[in-house]
Amino acid sequence: MQLSSLLGHTQELFGLIRSSRKPADSVIDSYFRIRRYLGSHDRRFIAETTYGTLRHLRSCETRVDQILRGFDGAEADDRSLLAVTAYLFHHEHRTDLTAEVVAAKIRSAAVKSGLPEILLRLSGSTIPDAQEQGPLAVRYSFPDWMMERFLAQFGLNETRKLCESLNQSAPLTLRVNTLKTTVEECQGRLRTEGIETTQTSLSPAGLTVPKRVNIFALQSFRDGWFEVQDEGSQLLPLLIDPKPTWKVLDACAGAGGKSLALAALMKNRGEVFATDVQAFRLEELRKRARRAGASNVRVSLVEDFASKHPWTQGYFDSVFVDAPCSGVGTIRRNPGLKWVVEEKVVDELREKQLRILSSNTKFVKPAGSLMYATCSLFREENEDVVERFLGAHSDFSMEDIGPRAEKAGIGDAVDGSFVKLLPHRHGTDGFFCATLVKRDQ
């Protein structure tokens, strides 16, 4: 497909994502399902350029705004196309974006007539480096309020490293299903399917796939030999450290990636109850559990769980609350989150997280553990929630998470009483984790 057509598709997809509240990957999947005429190389260009523009959107739009001063009547679609072009100039170092290529998709007459000058200036434009939070937010393409929180929590130097890391594409990471195979066996089978992998540095069951491939089309995936799961997400069940005889509640299970990891750690013994508020996610979990051969996983809607299983109060050795959150720790794989999450939502989520955590205390048996986790980087959703919870629940106390982290091989992720996995330090998505213990009555 010609470059001008690829730019047009990218502009169209970019606009759909910006006007939707859905995650970018969901919009992209829908876009390509409808347009099956696009070949694999075309899809790769469109998807990667769209993701890249989302990652660097603010700096790209700033460049465009600087260049378009004096050009009246530039339409929103023109600005979007030029933002995509700015990304390709400055981050992909493309030199084939001529006026003839770009002009085919420009609507404004003034912009089209001045396109040679606009592109020349756009290709050479710069964003001034600065220490202040506003310009820093522009340079790294984050909202001002988000950058302000990063600076307050991490300081300038570490914020720079964090933002650089969040602006990188996340690796494709697999969790080998040890109910069916070993890491070495899975790695060998993937090699026979043409997929080279390397073992992850932190997760003992993880493999990284260096090249982007359709991993879901492989027979080894259909046979349940692995799941796609970020390495940080793989580490959280290790912190729970469940024994094979335990009863574990995954209270915000979603589609069940961590539930399945728990089932594997428990060697299909004991019980893993997985609950969620969304029925379609639990249906996906049922399918995944069947494929994985995880026979110790039981699934229930949150609203039905207590009434259908009244005997579960005080029943579980460990209750895991991977709470709904802003998700900013996952921006590497969902860069559109930068422009969807609003500051007020963080405060709203904090109240919701505290309610969910409190509502699950009744399921923890005496001397059992209640683990709280998020994929947020904000203190308001992490330490603040734990501190408020402990202030309201005198029957729980903070556990020293250090021994659990050392056993899981991530002792360097311990920060006081918490585990904090950070993209720029650990190469994972950002995660927060705390363990609370119920008083032995």
PAVOLO-823066 format. One record per residue: residue in one letter; x, y, z of N, C-alpha, C in turn. Coordinates in steps of 0.02 Angstrom, whole numbers, padded with zeros to 5 digits, always signed. Layout:
<nodes>
AXYZXYZXYZ
...
</nodes>
This chain:
<nodes>
M+00042-00060+00000+00000+00000+00000+00044+00062+00000
Q+00025+00113-00037+00063+00174-00041+00065+00210+00026
L+00119+00247+00037+00128+00281+00101+00072+00331+00115
S+00047+00365+00064-00007+00413+00075-00070+00377+00100
S-00084+00317+00074-00142+00279+00098-00131+00254+00169
L-00069+00233+00185-00054+00212+00253-00063+00270+00302
L-00041+00330+00281-00051+00389+00324-00125+00402+00335
G-00165+00394+00282-00237+00405+00288-00269+00357+00336
H-00251+00293+00332-00277+00243+00379-00255+00259+00450
T-00192+00279+00458-00167+00295+00525-00204+00355+00554
Q-00215+00406+00513-00253+00464+00534-00324+00445+00555
E-00355+00402+00516-00423+00379+00532-00425+00341+00598
L-00379+00293+00606-00377+00253+00667-00361+00297+00727
F-00314+00342+00719-00295+00387+00773-00355+00428+00796
G-00395+00452+00749-00455+00490+00766-00506+00448+00803
L-00514+00386+00783-00562+00341+00818-00541+00329+00890
I-00476+00321+00901-00452+00310+00969-00462+00371+01012
R-00448+00429+00984-00453+00491+01022-00525+00508+01040
S-00572+00484+01001-00643+00498+01014-00677+00443+01055
S-00639+00391+01073-00668+00334+01109-00640+00331+01180
R-00679+00303+01225-00656+00290+01293-00627+00219+01300
K-00631+00181+01246-00605+00113+01248-00529+00113+01244
P-00497+00060+01270-00424+00055+01263-00404+00054+01190
A-00345+00081+01176-00322+00086+01107-00318+00017+01073
D-00294-00034+01110-00287-00100+01078-00354-00128+01058
S-00407-00113+01096-00474-00137+01078-00498-00102+01014
V-00487-00036+01009-00508+00001+00949-00468-00023+00888
I-00404-00036+00898-00362-00058+00842-00384-00127+00818
D-00399-00173+00864-00422-00240+00845-00487-00235+00804
S-00533-00194+00826-00596-00185+00790-00584-00155+00721
Y-00539-00107+00717-00524-00074+00654-00498-00124+00603
F-00452-00167+00624-00422-00215+00577-00470-00272+00560
R-00515-00290+00606-00563-00343+00590-00609-00322+00534
I-00626-00258+00532-00670-00233+00479-00632-00225+00413
R-00567-00211+00416-00528-00197+00357-00479-00254+00344
R-00505-00310+00327-00465-00370+00317-00421-00366+00254
Y-00434-00316+00212-00393-00308+00152-00323-00284+00168
L-00313-00259+00229-00246-00234+00248-00200-00293+00261
G-00141-00292+00229-00092-00345+00240-00056-00336+00306
S-00016-00386+00323+00018-00386+00388+00067-00327+00394
H+00103-00310+00341+00150-00254+00343+00112-00188+00351
D+00055-00183+00316+00014-00122+00322-00012-00115+00393
R-00038-00169+00420-00065-00167+00489-00010-00148+00539
R+00049-00175+00528+00104-00160+00575+00121-00086+00572
F+00126-00058+00512+00142+00014+00506+00088+00056+00539
I+00025+00041+00524-00031+00081+00550-00034+00077+00626
A-00029+00016+00653-00034+00007+00726+00025+00039+00762
E+00086+00026+00738+00145+00052+00772+00149+00128+00767
T+00129+00156+00710+00130+00229+00704+00077+00260+00748
T+00019+00228+00753-00034+00254+00797-00012+00252+00869
Y+00015+00196+00892+00039+00191+00960+00094+00243+00973
G+00140+00249+00926+00195+00297+00935+00171+00368+00941
T+00122+00386+00899+00095+00454+00902+00060+00465+00969
L+00024+00415+00994-00008+00422+01059+00043+00431+01114
R+00099+00395+01111+00150+00401+01162+00180+00472+01163
H+00189+00500+01104+00224+00564+01099+00177+00620+01076
L+00113+00612+01092+00062+00656+01064+00073+00729+01082
R+00086+00743+01145+00089+00813+01165+00148+00849+01133
S+00206+00817+01129+00263+00849+01096+00250+00857+01021
C+00217+00807+00991+00202+00812+00919+00152+00868+00906
E+00100+00872+00947+00050+00925+00938+00080+00994+00951
T+00127+00998+00998+00160+01062+01012+00200+01085+00951
R+00236+01038+00920+00273+01054+00859+00225+01080+00805
V+00169+01044+00796+00121+01063+00744+00093+01133+00758
D+00075+01146+00822+00048+01212+00839+00098+01267+00824
Q+00163+01254+00838+00214+01304+00824+00219+01318+00749
I+00216+01265+00709+00225+01272+00637+00165+01304+00603
L+00105+01291+00628+00044+01313+00594+00024+01385+00610
R+00063+01418+00652+00049+01489+00664+00055+01528+00598
G+00002+01562+00580+00002+01598+00517-00033+01562+00461
F-00049+01498+00473-00088+01460+00423-00159+01453+00449
D-00204+01492+00424-00273+01493+00449-00313+01434+00421
G-00362+01413+00461-00411+01365+00436-00390+01293+00439
A-00337+01276+00475-00317+01206+00481-00370+01167+00519
E-00397+01116+00488-00449+01075+00519-00418+01025+00568
A-00460+00999+00612-00436+00952+00663-00403+00891+00631
D-00432+00867+00576-00403+00809+00542-00334+00825+00514
D-00325+00886+00490-00260+00907+00464-00208+00907+00521
R-00229+00933+00578-00183+00936+00635-00164+00865+00658
S-00213+00819+00657-00199+00750+00676-00149+00719+00628
L-00160+00730+00563-00115+00702+00513-00045+00730+00521
L-00040+00794+00534+00026+00825+00544+00059+00801+00609
A+00019+00786+00660+00047+00758+00721+00077+00689+00707
V+00042+00649+00668+00068+00584+00647+00133+00593+00608
T+00133+00642+00563+00192+00657+00523+00251+00679+00567
A+00236+00720+00617+00289+00742+00663+00319+00682+00700
Y+00276+00635+00719+00302+00574+00752+00349+00536+00705
L+00328+00527+00643+00369+00490+00595+00435+00527+00580
F+00433+00593+00577+00494+00632+00568+00543+00622+00626
H+00519+00633+00687+00563+00641+00744+00577+00577+00783
H+00535+00527+00775+00545+00465+00814+00559+00404+00770
E+00536+00406+00708+00551+00352+00661+00602+00375+00609
H+00617+00440+00609+00668+00468+00565+00655+00453+00491
R+00590+00459+00473+00571+00449+00403+00592+00509+00362
T+00616+00496+00302+00636+00550+00256+00595+00550+00192
D+00545+00506+00188+00506+00500+00127+00437+00533+00132
L+00427+00576+00183+00363+00609+00192+00363+00675+00154
T+00356+00671+00089+00357+00730+00046+00289+00763+00045
A+00288+00824+00019+00225+00861+00013+00175+00823-00030
E+00200+00789-00082+00155+00751-00125+00122+00694-00088
V+00160+00661-00043+00133+00605-00004+00081+00629+00045
V+00096+00682+00082+00052+00705+00135-00009+00743+00108
A+00000+00778+00052-00053+00822+00026-00117+00785+00010
A-00112+00720-00008-00171+00682-00028-00223+00679+00027
K-00203+00687+00089-00249+00681+00146-00263+00747+00182
I-00236+00802+00156-00247+00868+00187-00311+00899+00159
R-00351+00928+00203-00415+00957+00183-00412+01033+00175
S-00376+01066+00220-00374+01139+00220-00332+01165+00161
A-00360+01211+00123-00325+01239+00065-00262+01276+00086
A-00266+01314+00141-00208+01352+00163-00151+01306+00183
V-00167+01252+00218-00115+01205+00238-00087+01169+00177
K-00130+01149+00132-00107+01112+00072-00061+01156+00030
S-00078+01219+00021-00036+01262-00020+00032+01276+00013
G+00032+01278+00080+00095+01291+00115+00131+01229+00138
L+00110+01171+00114+00135+01107+00141+00211+01099+00134
P+00241+01116+00078+00314+01108+00074+00351+01145+00130
E+00331+01207+00143+00362+01245+00197+00346+01215+00265
I+00282+01194+00275+00261+01165+00339+00302+01103+00354
L+00309+01059+00306+00346+00997+00318+00420+01009+00330
L+00448+01059+00294+00518+01076+00305+00529+01100+00376
R+00485+01144+00398+00491+01170+00467+00475+01116+00518
L+00426+01074+00503+00407+01021+00551+00462+00971+00560
S+00497+00954+00507+00551+00904+00512+00610+00929+00553
G+00618+00994+00556+00674+01022+00594+00655+01054+00660
S+00591+01051+00678+00568+01084+00739+00596+01050+00801
T+00601+01088+00854+00627+01062+00918+00581+01081+00975
I+00584+01041+01028+00550+01058+01091+00604+01077+01140
P+00605+01139+01165+00658+01160+01210+00661+01116+01272
D+00722+01096+01290+00730+01058+01351+00722+01105+01410
A+00691+01081+01464+00679+01124+01521+00672+01082+01584
Q+00684+01113+01641+00679+01079+01705+00610+01087+01736
E+00572+01137+01715+00508+01150+01746+00457+01098+01725
Q+00406+01088+01768+00359+01033+01756+00318+01042+01693
G+00298+01104+01676+00258+01113+01616+00295+01091+01553
P+00353+01123+01538+00392+01101+01480+00413+01028+01483
L+00429+01003+01543+00448+00932+01550+00389+00888+01529
A+00329+00907+01546+00270+00870+01527+00262+00870+01451
V+00280+00926+01419+00276+00930+01346+00329+00885+01315
R+00390+00890+01339+00445+00851+01310+00431+00776+01314
Y+00405+00752+01370+00392+00681+01377+00320+00662+01361
S+00280+00711+01343+00210+00699+01322+00168+00666+01377
F+00160+00702+01431+00114+00683+01485+00072+00743+01504
P+00011+00732+01530-00028+00788+01556+00008+00822+01613
D-00003+00887+01621+00031+00924+01675+00018+00894+01743
W-00045+00875+01757-00062+00850+01823-00026+00784+01838
M-00018+00743+01787+00016+00679+01796+00091+00690+01808
M+00120+00735+01770+00191+00750+01779+00203+00781+01848
E+00157+00822+01871+00164+00852+01938+00166+00799+01992
R+00124+00749+01986+00124+00694+02036+00187+00653+02032
F+00210+00639+01971+00273+00601+01964+00331+00638+01997
L+00336+00703+01984+00390+00742+02013+00387+00744+02089
A+00326+00749+02116+00319+00751+02189+00339+00685+02221
Q+00326+00630+02187+00340+00563+02215+00411+00539+02200
F+00437+00553+02141+00499+00522+02120+00558+00571+02113
G+00545+00637+02113+00598+00685+02100+00613+00690+02026
L+00653+00740+02008+00664+00756+01937+00700+00701+01900
N+00757+00678+01925+00797+00630+01887+00761+00564+01876
E+00728+00539+01929+00693+00475+01921+00630+00483+01880
T+00599+00541+01883+00540+00554+01841+00559+00551+01767
R+00616+00580+01750+00639+00576+01681+00647+00503+01659
K+00679+00463+01701+00689+00392+01684+00622+00355+01679
L+00577+00370+01725+00511+00339+01724+00474+00356+01660
C+00473+00419+01642+00436+00440+01582+00467+00411+01519
E+00533+00409+01516+00566+00378+01458+00546+00304+01453
S+00542+00270+01509+00524+00200+01509+00451+00191+01489
L+00406+00232+01516+00336+00227+01499+00323+00243+01425
N+00369+00279+01394+00361+00295+01323+00392+00241+01277
Q+00416+00188+01306+00440+00132+01267+00385+00081+01257
S+00390+00042+01204+00342-00012+01192+00355-00069+01240
A+00303-00096+01271+00311-00151+01318+00330-00215+01280
P+00373-00256+01309+00390-00319+01277+00332-00368+01278
L+00332-00416+01232+00283-00469+01232+00309-00524+01277
T+00274-00536+01332+00297-00583+01383+00246-00638+01394
L+00270-00699+01399+00227-00757+01410+00239-00785+01479
R+00186-00813+01509+00194-00853+01570+00183-00926+01551
V+00234-00966+01559+00228-01037+01543+00182-01071+01593
N+00136-01112+01569+00089-01147+01611+00121-01211+01637
T+00145-01208+01698+00182-01265+01727+00136-01322+01746
L+00071-01315+01737+00026-01373+01745+00034-01420+01686
K+00060-01395+01630+00065-01437+01570+00136-01447+01544
T+00181-01403+01562+00248-01407+01533+00298-01371+01577
T+00360-01369+01556+00412-01331+01590+00433-01273+01545
V+00470-01227+01575+00494-01170+01536+00537-01194+01478
E+00582-01240+01491+00627-01264+01439+00589-01300+01384
E+00541-01343+01403+00501-01378+01352+00461-01329+01309
C+00431-01281+01342+00391-01231+01305+00435-01191+01258
Q+00493-01173+01282+00540-01135+01240+00560-01176+01178
G+00571-01241+01188+00589-01284+01132+00532-01292+01082
R+00471-01300+01108+00414-01307+01063+00403-01243+01023
L+00408-01186+01056+00400-01123+01021+00452-01116+00966
R+00512-01141+00978+00564-01138+00927+00544-01179+00866
T+00513-01236+00877+00490-01277+00820+00434-01242+00781
E+00399-01195+00814+00347-01156+00781+00373-01091+00752
G+00439-01084+00754+00471-01025+00724+00476-00966+00769
I+00466-00975+00835+00467-00920+00882+00526-00927+00930
E+00574-00882+00925+00630-00880+00972+00611-00840+01034
T+00632-00863+01092+00616-00828+01155+00677-00826+01199
T+00675-00782+01249+00725-00781+01302+00690-00785+01369
Q+00722-00815+01418+00691-00820+01484+00694-00752+01519
T+00641-00736+01554+00637-00672+01589+00685-00671+01649
S+00706-00612+01669+00756-00606+01722+00725-00612+01792
L+00661-00598+01799+00630-00598+01866+00581-00656+01875
S+00536-00666+01829+00487-00720+01837+00517-00787+01817
P+00513-00837+01860+00541-00903+01843+00501-00939+01790
A+00441-00916+01775+00399-00950+01725+00389-00907+01662
G+00430-00855+01654+00419-00807+01601+00465-00816+01541
L+00438-00801+01482+00477-00799+01420+00461-00734+01384
T+00512-00703+01356+00503-00642+01317+00510-00659+01243
V+00463-00634+01203+00465-00644+01131+00491-00579+01100
P+00551-00579+01072+00581-00516+01047+00543-00486+00988
K+00515-00528+00944+00481-00503+00885+00406-00507+00894
R+00370-00458+00866+00297-00458+00868+00269-00510+00821
V+00233-00557+00849+00202-00611+00809+00132-00622+00835
N+00091-00655+00795+00023-00673+00817+00028-00736+00859
I+00042-00726+00922+00055-00782+00967-00007-00826+00977
F-00066-00797+00969-00128-00833+00982-00145-00883+00926
A-00110-00878+00870-00122-00925+00815-00081-00989+00823
L-00037-00992+00872+00007-01050+00880-00031-01109+00912
Q-00014-01168+00891-00044-01228+00920-00025-01235+00993
S+00035-01215+01011+00056-01220+01081+00013-01176+01125
F-00010-01119+01100-00057-01078+01138-00124-01113+01145
R-00149-01140+01089-00214-01175+01091-00211-01235+01139
D-00153-01264+01146-00145-01321+01191-00135-01300+01263
G-00135-01235+01277-00131-01212+01346-00062-01212+01376
W-00011-01208+01335+00057-01211+01362+00080-01144+01391
F+00047-01090+01374+00067-01025+01401+00010-00976+01396
E+00017-00921+01433-00028-00864+01429+00014-00802+01417
V-00014-00752+01384+00019-00687+01377+00008-00648+01441
Q+00062-00629+01474+00056-00595+01539+00120-00556+01553
D+00113-00493+01572+00170-00452+01589+00209-00484+01646
E+00275-00475+01645+00316-00506+01696+00299-00482+01766
G+00283-00419+01773+00263-00394+01839+00200-00427+01864
S+00152-00436+01820+00090-00471+01838+00104-00542+01859
Q+00153-00574+01829+00172-00642+01848+00202-00646+01918
L+00232-00590+01940+00266-00590+02005+00219-00583+02064
L+00161-00552+02054+00115-00541+02111+00092-00606+02142
P+00071-00658+02104+00054-00721+02136+00111-00753+02175
L+00173-00740+02152+00231-00766+02189+00236-00733+02258
L+00215-00670+02263+00216-00636+02328+00164-00665+02376
I+00109-00690+02348+00060-00724+02391+00089-00788+02418
D+00130-00821+02377+00164-00883+02396+00114-00936+02423
P+00064-00954+02383+00012-01000+02407+00038-01071+02414
K+00017-01104+02466+00033-01175+02475-00019-01217+02437
P-00001-01278+02416-00048-01318+02377-00114-01333+02411
T-00115-01330+02478-00177-01345+02514-00219-01283+02529
W-00196-01225+02509-00229-01163+02528-00296-01153+02492
K-00335-01109+02522-00394-01081+02491-00379-01007+02477
V-00383-00987+02414-00365-00919+02395-00424-00888+02358
L-00439-00825+02374-00491-00787+02339-00457-00732+02298
D-00467-00734+02232-00446-00680+02188-00508-00636+02177
A-00512-00582+02216-00575-00545+02223-00590-00498+02165
C-00541-00480+02126-00551-00438+02067-00516-00471+02008
A-00541-00529+01990-00503-00575+01947-00499-00552+01874
G-00548-00514+01851-00549-00497+01780-00553-00560+01738
A-00511-00563+01686-00509-00622+01643-00464-00677+01671
G-00435-00665+01730-00406-00720+01768-00333-00737+01757
G-00293-00692+01731-00223-00708+01722-00188-00728+01786
K-00201-00691+01840-00169-00707+01904-00202-00767+01937
S-00267-00777+01926-00300-00837+01952-00268-00900+01924
L-00254-00900+01859-00223-00957+01827-00151-00967+01852
A-00116-00912+01864-00048-00917+01892-00050-00947+01962
L-00099-00927+02001-00107-00956+02068-00122-01031+02064
A-00166-01050+02017-00182-01121+02009-00120-01161+01993
A-00077-01134+01951-00015-01169+01933+00032-01174+01992
L+00039-01120+02031+00082-01121+02090+00058-01172+02141
M-00008-01181+02144-00038-01228+02192-00043-01299+02163
K-00017-01308+02102-00013-01374+02070-00082-01407+02064
N-00132-01366+02050-00201-01389+02040-00231-01419+02103
R-00203-01402+02161-00231-01425+02224-00262-01365+02259
G-00291-01376+02319-00323-01322+02354-00381-01294+02314
E-00397-01230+02326-00452-01198+02290-00434-01126+02274
V-00448-01106+02213-00442-01036+02193-00512-01012+02172
F-00541-00968+02212-00605-00937+02194-00590-00872+02158
A-00620-00863+02100-00609-00802+02061-00676-00766+02053
T-00678-00703+02075-00740-00664+02070-00726-00599+02033
D-00778-00573+02002-00774-00509+01967-00844-00482+01958
V-00849-00418+01944-00915-00387+01934-00940-00396+01862
Q-00896-00416+01816-00914-00421+01746-00918-00493+01724
A-00978-00514+01702-00989-00584+01683-00948-00604+01622
F-00939-00558+01574-00903-00577+01513-00829-00592+01527
R-00801-00557+01576-00731-00572+01595-00725-00641+01626
L-00774-00658+01668-00773-00724+01700-00784-00780+01649
E-00823-00767+01598-00832-00817+01545-00767-00829+01508
E-00729-00775+01497-00663-00782+01467-00617-00822+01512
L-00622-00811+01578-00582-00849+01626-00599-00923+01623
R-00662-00939+01617-00682-01010+01612-00649-01043+01552
K-00649-01008+01495-00618-01035+01435-00543-01044+01445
R-00512-00995+01475-00439-00998+01486-00422-01054+01535
A-00463-01062+01586-00450-01115+01635-00455-01184+01603
R-00505-01192+01560-00511-01257+01525-00450-01270+01482
R-00428-01219+01445-00370-01227+01402-00307-01242+01443
A-00302-01210+01501-00243-01219+01543-00244-01283+01583
G-00302-01316+01588-00309-01375+01630-00308-01358+01703
A-00331-01298+01721-00333-01275+01790-00400-01297+01821
S-00400-01354+01854-00461-01384+01879-00480-01360+01949
N-00437-01322+01982-00451-01299+02050-00477-01227+02052
V-00495-01199+01994-00521-01131+01991-00597-01132+01989
R-00629-01095+02035-00701-01089+02037-00719-01016+02026
V-00771-01004+01987-00786-00937+01962-00855-00915+01986
S-00861-00851+02006-00925-00825+02028-00926-00749+02020
L-00985-00722+02004-00994-00650+02005-00990-00624+02077
V-00962-00565+02086-00956-00536+02152-01024-00532+02187
E-01075-00510+02150-01140-00499+02181-01173-00564+02205
D-01151-00621+02177-01180-00685+02196-01138-00723+02247
F-01075-00702+02255-01028-00744+02291-01047-00756+02363
A-01059-00702+02401-01072-00709+02473-01137-00747+02486
S-01189-00734+02445-01253-00767+02457-01251-00841+02437
K-01215-00858+02385-01211-00927+02363-01159-00968+02401
H-01113-00932+02432-01060-00967+02470-01053-00935+02539
P-01105-00938+02581-01102-00905+02647-01048-00934+02692
W-01030-00996+02680-00980-01029+02721-00909-01003+02708
T-00901-00959+02658-00834-00934+02642-00811-00877+02688
Q-00854-00852+02732-00831-00800+02778-00781-00830+02827
G-00722-00797+02832-00669-00823+02875-00638-00888+02849
Y-00642-00899+02783-00624-00964+02753-00556-00963+02719
F-00534-00906+02694-00477-00905+02648-00411-00891+02683
D-00361-00930+02663-00293-00919+02688-00267-00853+02661
S-00286-00836+02600-00264-00773+02571-00319-00745+02526
V-00331-00680+02532-00377-00645+02487-00336-00594+02449
F-00340-00597+02384-00301-00553+02340-00347-00502+02308
V-00334-00438+02321-00373-00383+02293-00329-00344+02245
D-00333-00361+02182-00298-00324+02129-00349-00272+02105
A-00349-00215+02138-00406-00168+02134-00408-00130+02068
P-00468-00112+02046-00475-00067+01989-00437-00002+02004
C-00401+00023+01954-00360+00081+01967-00351+00121+01903
S-00313+00175+01907-00301+00218+01849-00261+00182+01795
G-00222+00132+01815-00185+00093+01766-00124+00127+01737
V-00101+00181+01767-00046+00218+01736+00019+00178+01734
G+00024+00126+01774+00083+00083+01771+00087+00042+01707
T+00031+00040+01669+00029+00001+01607+00032+00045+01545
I+00051+00107+01552+00051+00154+01495+00096+00129+01438
R+00147+00090+01453+00189+00063+01399+00148+00025+01348
R+00099-00013+01371+00060-00053+01324-00007-00020+01306
N-00025+00033+01341-00087+00068+01326-00075+00143+01332
P-00037+00172+01284-00018+00243+01290-00077+00290+01288
G-00134+00268+01261-00192+00312+01260-00218+00328+01329
L-00198+00289+01379-00219+00304+01448-00199+00374+01471
K-00142+00397+01445-00119+00464+01464-00173+00516+01454
W-00210+00508+01400-00257+00560+01378-00329+00544+01397
V-00339+00486+01430-00406+00466+01452-00415+00476+01527
V-00364+00457+01566-00369+00462+01639-00367+00536+01659
E-00415+00555+01700-00418+00624+01725-00400+00626+01799
E-00376+00683+01821-00352+00689+01889-00407+00673+01940
K-00468+00696+01926-00523+00684+01973-00539+00610+01980
V-00524+00571+01928-00538+00500+01930-00495+00465+01983
V-00434+00490+01993-00389+00459+02042-00420+00463+02112
D-00449+00521+02129-00481+00528+02194-00543+00484+02200
E-00581+00479+02145-00640+00435+02146-00620+00362+02154
L-00567+00342+02121-00544+00273+02125-00519+00256+02196
R-00488+00304+02228-00463+00292+02296-00519+00271+02343
E-00576+00303+02337-00633+00285+02379-00659+00215+02361
K-00662+00201+02296-00685+00135+02274-00638+00080+02296
Q-00574+00093+02291-00524+00043+02312-00530+00027+02386
L-00540+00078+02426-00548+00068+02498-00610+00027+02513
R-00665+00041+02478-00727+00003+02489-00717-00071+02470
I-00684-00083+02414-00674-00153+02393-00629-00189+02442
L-00576-00157+02463-00530-00188+02510-00566-00204+02575
S-00606-00157+02600-00642-00168+02663-00694-00222+02657
S-00728-00225+02599-00782-00274+02590-00756-00346+02588
N-00692-00355+02577-00664-00423+02572-00631-00447+02636
T-00632-00405+02688-00601-00426+02751-00636-00486+02782
K-00702-00491+02771-00740-00545+02803-00722-00614+02778
F-00689-00617+02721-00672-00682+02693-00605-00709+02718
V-00566-00666+02751-00500-00686+02774-00506-00724+02840
K-00474-00781+02844-00477-00819+02907-00427-00788+02957
P-00435-00801+03022-00387-00775+03071-00316-00797+03053
A-00270-00750+03057-00200-00759+03039-00190-00764+02963
G-00243-00756+02925-00238-00757+02852-00215-00689+02826
S-00200-00686+02761-00173-00625+02732-00223-00594+02682
L-00220-00529+02679-00258-00489+02631-00207-00449+02591
M-00199-00468+02527-00149-00434+02486-00184-00382+02442
Y-00158-00321+02444-00186-00266+02404-00135-00247+02351
A-00159-00242+02288-00115-00225+02233-00151-00180+02183
T-00112-00139+02149-00137-00100+02093-00083-00098+02040
C-00103-00077+01979-00053-00061+01928-00050+00014+01919
S-00058+00050+01974-00052+00123+01975+00016+00143+02003
L+00038+00203+01985+00100+00231+02012+00087+00286+02063
F+00024+00301+02076+00007+00358+02118-00002+00338+02191
R+00029+00376+02234+00023+00364+02306-00050+00363+02329
E-00091+00406+02299-00161+00411+02320-00198+00345+02314
E-00179+00304+02265-00212+00240+02254-00175+00183+02290
N-00118+00197+02317-00076+00144+02345-00066+00153+02420
E-00013+00187+02440+00000+00195+02512-00058+00227+02549
D-00089+00277+02519-00144+00312+02554-00202+00265+02568
V-00217+00221+02520-00273+00174+02531-00256+00126+02587
V-00195+00100+02588-00174+00054+02641-00176+00088+02709
E-00151+00149+02713-00150+00185+02777-00220+00198+02802
R-00265+00217+02758-00335+00229+02778-00369+00164+02799
F-00353+00111+02764-00382+00046+02782-00360+00026+02852
L-00297+00030+02867-00272+00010+02933-00300+00055+02988
G-00313+00118+02972-00343+00162+03021-00414+00143+03038
A-00447+00108+02992-00517+00090+03003-00526+00017+03023
H-00473-00024+03021-00479-00096+03034-00423-00116+03082
S-00439-00111+03146-00389-00127+03197-00373-00201+03201
D-00414-00243+03169-00401-00315+03169-00351-00336+03115
F-00325-00288+03078-00274-00302+03027-00211-00262+03042
S-00154-00290+03024-00091-00255+03032-00048-00266+02970
M+00000-00221+02960+00045-00226+02902+00095-00282+02913
E+00105-00323+02863+00157-00375+02866+00221-00349+02833
D+00276-00367+02861+00340-00352+02829+00344-00394+02764
I+00340-00360+02707+00336-00395+02644+00405-00417+02619
G+00457-00395+02654+00525-00410+02632+00539-00484+02621
P+00524-00529+02670+00537-00600+02659+00501-00629+02599
R+00439-00608+02588+00402-00631+02528+00438-00608+02464
A+00459-00545+02464+00492-00518+02405+00559-00552+02393
E+00596-00565+02445+00660-00600+02437+00649-00670+02409
K+00599-00705+02434+00585-00772+02409+00564-00770+02335
A+00528-00717+02316+00506-00710+02247+00561-00682+02201
G+00619-00666+02230+00675-00642+02191+00672-00569+02173
I+00632-00530+02210+00625-00458+02195+00636-00417+02258
G+00686-00436+02297+00700-00399+02358+00716-00326+02345
D+00744-00310+02286+00761-00240+02272+00700-00198+02255
A+00641-00230+02250+00579-00192+02237+00545-00171+02302
V+00572-00190+02359+00542-00172+02423+00557-00098+02438
D+00504-00062+02454+00509+00008+02473+00472+00016+02539
G+00508+00013+02593+00477+00015+02660+00435-00047+02671
S+00370-00038+02679+00325-00095+02692+00292-00121+02629
F+00313-00095+02571+00278-00111+02509+00326-00138+02456
V+00298-00172+02406+00334-00189+02345+00311-00141+02291
K+00360-00112+02257+00345-00067+02201+00387-00088+02141
L+00353-00116+02092+00385-00133+02029+00378-00074+01981
L+00434-00051+01954+00434+00009+01913+00465-00006+01845
P+00436+00020+01791+00461+00005+01724+00534+00020+01714
H+00557+00078+01739+00626+00098+01726+00676+00061+01770
R+00653+00030+01824+00698-00008+01867+00696-00083+01853
H+00637-00109+01839+00628-00182+01836+00607-00207+01767
G+00593-00162+01721+00574-00183+01654+00505-00213+01649
T+00464-00203+01700+00396-00228+01703+00347-00170+01699
D+00283-00186+01695+00232-00134+01707+00240-00111+01779
G+00211-00054+01795+00214-00029+01863+00162-00062+01907
F+00184-00089+01964+00139-00121+02012+00156-00100+02083
F+00104-00098+02124+00111-00086+02196+00080-00144+02232
C+00110-00164+02288+00083-00221+02326+00097-00213+02400
A+00047-00229+02441+00054-00229+02514+00018-00290+02542
T+00044-00318+02596+00013-00376+02628-00010-00358+02698
L-00073-00370+02712-00104-00357+02776-00125-00423+02808
V-00114-00428+02872-00127-00491+02907-00183-00481+02958
K-00230-00529+02959-00285-00526+03006-00263-00555+03073
R-00284-00520+03127-00266-00541+03194-00291-00612+03207
D-00249-00653+03237-00268-00721+03255-00309-00720+03318
Q-00374-00734+03310-00420-00728+03367-00423-00792+03407
</nodes>
